[in-house]
Amino acid sequence: MNSNTTTSGLTFDVQLSSQRKTPQERAALLDNPGFGSVFTDHMVTIRYTEDKGWYDARLEAYGPLTLDPATAALHYAQEIFEGLKAYRHPNGTPACFRPEANAARFNRSARRMAMPELPEDLFLKAIETLLAHDADWIPEQENSSLYLRPFMFASEVGLGVNSPSHSYLFVLIASPSGPYFSGGITPVTVWLSEDYTRAAPGGTGEAKFAGNYAASFLAQRQAVEKGCDQVVWLDAVEHRWVEEMGGMNLFFVYGSGDDARLLTPALTGTLLPGITRDSLLTLAPELGFPVEEGRISTEQWREAAESGELTEVFACGTAAVVTPVGHVKSSQGEFSIGDGTPGPVTMRLREELVALQYGTRPDGHGWIRTFG
Ligand SMILES: *Cc1c(COP(=O)(O)O)cnc(C)c1O
């Protein structure tokens, strides 16, 4: 079957896969999809060259890309990505949470990597086109969703390094994902990384850039060797100021009950500006928790936890939404936050965000975009 839709002067050519999973095969895969290992029947690709701009937008069967071994991205890592989810709302409609914010961040990442920007309507049309054919892959179970992974890389063939690539490939793939926490919400233990840094001033920390992850795996492995789940990144200059946790932003809760207030590290240029973080900056005050963007050092973290002034810490991001931090380890020793169990402010914010995303609470912010 072929059908076409037009956006930004571009027509999406739809070539349905001849090997679509049967409803039974799909149901078996959706039963326990895990994260990032099951993919839907289709993908969207859009090509770019300096001469033509964006062209050749298509939906086609999910499958391997054929790349010349001298493709620039394989050598010089010019690759950016996004991560967002499609949720099934109670009336059955697929919906995304603030996809325009992902489109805008994608273009900020593109600018930092000297890559072309993708018009926002094309970014959204890519999602709409994929969901129009693969929405049956959104799992039905509670706290499950279809994880969407848009990415773009330098596709020019050649090893020259004197200029950025002149051609790029944008791809959108989708992966059903189950509940992040299957046995209830469990707080994580974090390792404060003093040996490695994620991002330096003037570097690429603000961009959702593949290389930031490549550079993080050794520190993450060290955290695991220290008996921790995740690495916490400190600033590159003084190795003191807390930045973020793995691929998530951090929030610190001081006080409790009506006096609870939050602090999150300010966006200094080395942190990834999370959309979950940004949403919580709006939601928390509405729920009665004032928020401040500021800074917190590792000593302040330990002292406030030990005095009891700091009552909760959590990380936030699209994949795991809101994750409590229960214990902290570093070369200086270790300490716990509160009694090490998920705190009430953490759980309240998590519940609010999840309800908005899944459409069980009215969207008062214009954050939900439905598809279909
Ligand atoms: C994607 C990401 C986040 C979280 O961003 P969200 O938009 O909330 O998903 C935080 N830190 C890093 C390093 C990331 O890559």
The ligand as a Tripos MOL2 file, in Angstrom:
@<TRIPOS>MOLECULE
LIG
   15    15     1     0     0
SMALL
NO_CHARGES

@<TRIPOS>ATOM
      1 C1         17.9110   12.8320   28.1270 C.3       1 LIG1
      2 C2         18.7520   13.1690   29.3200 C.ar      1 LIG1
      3 C3         18.1900   13.6690   30.5220 C.ar      1 LIG1
      4 C4         16.7040   13.7570   30.7800 C.3       1 LIG1
      5 O1         15.9900   14.4940   29.8490 O.3       1 LIG1
      6 P1         14.4080   14.2860   29.6960 P.3       1 LIG1
      7 O2         14.0480   15.2450   28.6210 O.co2     1 LIG1
      8 O3         13.7920   14.6230   30.9940 O.co2     1 LIG1
      9 O4         14.2020   12.8610   29.3320 O.co2     1 LIG1
     10 C5         19.0460   14.0400   31.5340 C.ar      1 LIG1
     11 N1         20.3800   13.9040   31.4150 N.ar      1 LIG1
     12 C6         20.9600   13.4160   30.2900 C.ar      1 LIG1
     13 C7         22.4300   13.2790   30.2270 C.3       1 LIG1
     14 C8         20.1610   13.0250   29.2080 C.ar      1 LIG1
     15 O5         20.7410   12.5350   28.1110 O.3       1 LIG1
@<TRIPOS>BOND
     1     1     2 1
     2     2     3 ar
     3     2    14 ar
     4     3     4 1
     5     3    10 ar
     6     4     5 1
     7     5     6 1
     8     6     7 2
     9     6     8 1
    10     6     9 1
    11    10    11 ar
    12    11    12 ar
    13    12    13 1
    14    12    14 ar
    15    14    15 1
@<TRIPOS>SUBSTRUCTURE
     1 LIG1         1 GROUP 0 **** ****
